[in-house]
Amino acid sequence: SPDLTRNQDEKQGNGGVPYTNEAVGAENYGTLSYIIESPHEAGVMVTGSDDGFVYITKDGGQSWQNITPKKLPETLINAIDISAHDKATIYIATTRYKFNDFTPGLYKSTDYGKSWKAISNGIPYGAYTRVVSEDPVRKDMLFAGTELGLYVSFNGGDNWQPYQRNLPITPITDLQIKHDDLIIATQGRSFWILDDMNLFRQYAGNSAPKLYTPEPAVMANWYS
């Protein structure tokens, strides 16, 4: 690929703003922070940089297109998710706390990044965003990991609400949905798992009475 960052010479090397250089001198600004391959199409990859550029390739890296959301300020592209339900839908989570800006920044595109929509409504200032992930079974059900905990959306990101339960108020650094469980990585408070996603996927997002279909029960003998 060509350089997929802003490549700002004055912000590279020791003390590259907005990073704070440590004694070992390992920090560099203007690097790729995320890359994801499409689960639908071979050769389609999306990258994000720690200085705010988003690129896509549809031919295995032979050519690249800058699809950064218009007017997106210099920021960290902290996570990217490609919808399991639509090959053209991309989500990104941005983080600007190193600029003393704690605004949540989630964006959604339904056309391979040609246009973007901000989808952070309901996430308050201070809960800056680190990761976003769509459920692979229920379309438009999204989870967002923020500096102040977990948020969920049932309508593709148009509205969000906190979902903490017994999860500590702690930074959520990554999310993974596997084996019908939501696996949560936190900063300093261990791993947490929200199991039985089957019931969560049936939730209609309101308080109306509803009968839920339970998962199949398993009877097992545990003796050896």
C-alpha positions in Angstrom: 0.0 0.0 0.0 1.0 3.6 -0.1 1.1 5.6 3.2 -2.4 5.3 4.7 -1.8 7.9 7.3 -1.6 11.7 7.4 2.2 11.4 7.4 2.9 14.6 9.2 6.6 14.9 9.6 6.4 17.4 12.4 4.4 14.9 14.5 6.8 12.0 14.0 9.8 11.0 16.1 10.4 11.8 19.8 7.6 13.7 21.4 5.3 13.4 18.4 2.1 15.3 19.4 -0.4 14.3 20.7 1.6 11.3 22.0 3.8 11.6 25.1 7.2 10.0 24.5 8.5 7.7 27.2 12.1 6.9 28.0 12.2 3.8 25.7 11.4 6.0 22.7 9.0 3.4 21.2 6.1 5.8 20.5 5.4 6.8 16.9 2.6 8.9 15.6 1.1 8.4 12.1 0.7 4.6 12.2 -2.1 2.2 11.3 -4.1 1.3 14.4 -6.6 -1.1 12.9 -7.1 -3.3 9.8 -10.1 -5.6 9.1 -10.8 -7.9 6.2 -14.4 -8.3 4.9 -16.1 -11.5 6.0 -18.1 -11.3 2.7 -15.6 -10.5 -0.1 -12.0 -11.7 -0.6 -9.6 -8.8 -1.1 -11.8 -6.2 0.6 -10.0 -4.6 3.6 -10.5 -1.4 5.6 -7.7 0.3 7.6 -7.7 3.1 10.2 -4.8 5.2 11.4 -4.1 6.7 14.8 -4.2 10.2 13.1 -7.7 9.8 11.7 -7.6 8.4 8.1 -9.8 5.5 6.9 -8.9 3.7 3.7 -10.5 0.8 1.8 -9.1 -1.6 -0.8 -11.3 -3.9 -2.9 -8.6 -5.7 -4.8 -6.3 -7.1 -2.1 -4.2 -4.0 -1.7 -3.4 -3.1 -5.3 -5.3 0.2 -5.0 -6.6 2.1 -2.1 -9.3 4.8 -1.6 -9.5 7.4 1.2 -13.0 7.0 2.7 -12.4 9.1 5.9 -15.7 10.8 7.0 -15.8 14.4 5.9 -14.9 16.9 8.5 -13.6 14.2 10.8 -10.9 15.9 12.9 -7.5 14.4 13.6 -8.4 11.4 15.8 -7.5 7.8 16.7 -9.5 5.2 14.6 -9.7 2.8 17.5 -11.8 0.1 16.0 -13.6 -0.9 12.8 -16.4 -3.4 12.2 -17.9 -4.7 9.0 -21.5 -5.8 9.3 -22.1 -9.5 9.2 -25.5 -8.7 7.5 -24.5 -6.3 4.7 -21.2 -6.2 2.9 -21.3 -2.5 2.3 -21.9 -1.5 5.9 -18.9 -0.3 8.0 -18.8 1.0 11.6 -15.9 2.9 13.1 -15.2 4.0 16.7 -13.0 7.1 17.1 -11.2 8.4 20.2 -9.9 12.0 20.8 -9.0 12.0 24.5 -5.4 12.8 23.6 -6.6 16.1 22.3 -8.6 16.7 25.6 -11.8 16.0 23.7 -13.9 13.4 25.4 -16.8 13.4 22.9 -18.0 9.9 21.8 -17.5 9.4 18.1 -19.2 6.5 16.3 -19.8 6.5 12.6 -21.7 4.3 10.1 -21.5 3.9 6.4 -23.9 1.7 4.3 -22.0 2.3 0.9 -18.4 1.2 1.5 -17.5 4.5 3.1 -18.7 6.9 0.3 -20.9 8.6 2.9 -21.0 8.4 6.7 -23.5 9.1 9.5 -22.6 10.0 13.1 -24.4 7.5 15.4 -23.5 8.5 18.9 -26.9 9.7 20.1 -27.5 8.7 23.8 -23.8 8.3 24.7 -22.8 11.2 26.9 -19.8 13.5 26.8 -17.0 11.8 28.7 -17.9 8.3 27.6 -15.6 8.5 24.6 -15.8 5.5 22.4 -13.2 2.7 22.0 -15.0 -0.1 20.1 -18.2 -0.9 18.3 -19.5 -4.3 17.2 -22.7 -5.5 15.5 -24.3 -8.7 16.6 -23.8 -11.4 13.9 -27.3 -12.8 14.4 -29.6 -9.8 15.0 -29.2 -7.1 12.4 -28.9 -3.5 13.8 -28.2 -4.6 17.4 -24.9 -2.9 18.2 -22.7 -2.8 21.3 -20.3 0.0 22.0 -17.4 0.0 24.5 -16.7 3.4 26.0 -14.5 4.9 28.7 -17.5 4.7 31.1 -18.9 1.3 30.3 -21.0 -0.6 27.8 -23.8 0.8 25.6 -26.3 -1.0 23.4 -28.4 0.0 20.4 -31.3 -1.9 18.9 -31.8 0.3 15.8 -28.5 0.4 14.0 -27.0 3.2 16.2 -29.7 5.8 16.0 -30.1 5.6 19.7 -28.0 4.2 22.5 -28.6 3.2 26.1 -26.3 2.1 28.9 -26.2 -1.6 29.7 -24.1 -2.2 32.8 -26.0 -4.7 35.1 -23.2 -5.9 37.4 -20.4 -4.8 35.1 -18.1 -2.3 36.8 -18.0 1.3 35.5 -14.7 0.8 33.7 -13.1 1.5 30.2 -14.2 -1.1 27.7 -11.3 -1.7 25.3 -12.6 -4.5 23.1 -15.7 -6.6 22.3 -16.0 -10.0 20.7 -19.2 -12.0 20.1 -18.5 -15.7 20.0 -20.5 -18.9 20.8 -23.6 -16.7 21.5 -21.7 -14.8 24.2 -20.6 -11.2 24.4 -17.0 -11.1 25.6 -15.8 -7.8 27.1 -12.2 -6.7 27.6 -11.9 -4.0 30.2 -9.0 -1.8 31.3 -8.0 -3.0 34.7 -11.1 -4.9 35.7 -10.6 -8.3 34.0 -12.6 -10.0 31.2 -16.4 -10.2 31.5 -18.9 -12.3 29.6 -22.6 -11.6 28.9 -23.9 -15.1 28.1 -27.2 -16.4 26.7 -27.3 -13.8 23.9 -30.3 -15.8 22.6 -32.6 -14.0 25.0 -31.0 -10.6 24.4 -31.6 -11.0 20.7 -35.3 -11.5 21.2 -35.6 -8.3 23.3 -37.8 -5.8 21.5 -36.4 -2.7 23.3 -39.6 -1.9 25.3 -41.5 -3.0 28.4 -44.3 -4.8 26.6 -45.1 -8.4 27.8 -43.3 -11.0 25.8 -42.7 -14.7 25.9 -39.1 -15.7 25.2 -37.9 -18.8 23.6 -35.2 -20.4 25.8 -32.1 -22.1 24.4 -32.2 -25.9 24.2 -31.4 -27.5 27.6 -28.6 -30.0 27.9 -28.7 -32.9 30.4 -25.3 -34.2 31.0 -23.5 -36.7 33.3 -20.3 -35.3 34.7 -18.9 -38.4 36.3 -15.9 -40.0 34.8 
